[in-house]
Amino acid sequence: MNETGIYIIDYRVQLAPGSSAAFIATRNGAVVTGTGSQGSSVNTNSGSAVAVNANLLQLNAGDIIGVQRQVSGGTPVVVTVGSTVDGVTSNSSYIRLVRVF
């Protein structure tokens, strides 16, 4: 972030058919409570699944914003576009920040 303010953060992670995962926004490497989203496509014959979320956040200049996969215990797994990690494949993703105040 270049400027302190209130931002709309919205993200989307599209998962390949047969994949299921939950994602959450991060600020400076720490998860931001209340920004999680679940995407699930239970079999490979169904369409892809999308995890989508939008929130208002107070951000400070210099904050680094990201989205990571939620896991129970251990280190969060990074799922990049086109990669398959632990059976989860991400087809596409985006994160958008819009300063509103």
Secondary structure by P-SEA (a helix, b strand, c coil): ccccccccccbbbbbcccccbbbbbbcccccccccbbbbbbccccccbbbbbbbbbbbcccccccbbbbbbccccbbbbccccccccccccccbbbbbbcc
